[in-house]
Amino acid sequence: MTQLLASVTNAREAALALTGGADIIDLKEPANGVLGAVSPEIQKEVVQLVMKRRPVSATVGDFPMRAKTLSQAIEATADTGVDIVKVGLPYLEQHPDCLKALSGNAERGVHIVAVLFAEQKPTLQLLDELAHAGCFGVMLDTANKSAGNLCNITDPDSLSIFVRHARRLGLLSGLAGSLTVDNIGLLLNLNPDYLGFRGALCDAGKRTGQLSPKALACVRKCFDNTG
């Protein structure tokens, strides 16, 4: 069954997401970029708040594609106690050395979800390489939040192929990218492991706004009614 990932910026929002029916509590700071990171202190606070009742994920932030820098960021995020570390990988094909950073951390038990961007048209071979590197999962997101959502950028057949190939490789699959309630029915039919939301959960639909319990309830209801 597809789970609902709710992106939150702090412990207050995490508590709202927890009581509002989110299946995965995801930490990121939209004001700091597409995959902006929250502070280690907030990560630790949320981990203590959730107390393993839900998986907690956190992004490492937007970093240059250098293996050493990426590896250090993954280690620092994992050390806060989060269950899943999300790593944005734009143009990964041009930086194969970064796969070593993923592999090294995966070998020491870090659950890494590689976030790929639909605008870059990631290949299925790239998913093969990420699985070989020991990644826990892959997520298809959008880099330009003002250019439309995932369903505008990628057709349903391509999304289905992405999800099915990830599953064959044993990778957790996620879809995100300015998704709205209107996208939920279509995407649930593709059976990804989770769908990620931020803007649709916030006041006035703005990803930099505050999480709204009412908006979260609307998204949760769409999941429950469609499922």
Salt bridges, closest charged atoms under 4 A:
GLU13 OE2 - ARG12 NH2 3.92
GLU13 OE1 - ARG198 NH1 2.84
ASP23 OD2 - ARG220 NH1 3.13
ASP26 OD2 - LYS86 NZ 3.11
ASP83 OD1 - LYS52 NZ 2.71
ASP97 OD1 - LYS100 NZ 3.21
ASP128 OD1 - HIS165 NE2 2.78
ASP141 OD1 - LYS145 NZ 2.75
ASP224 OD1 - ARG220 NH2 3.05
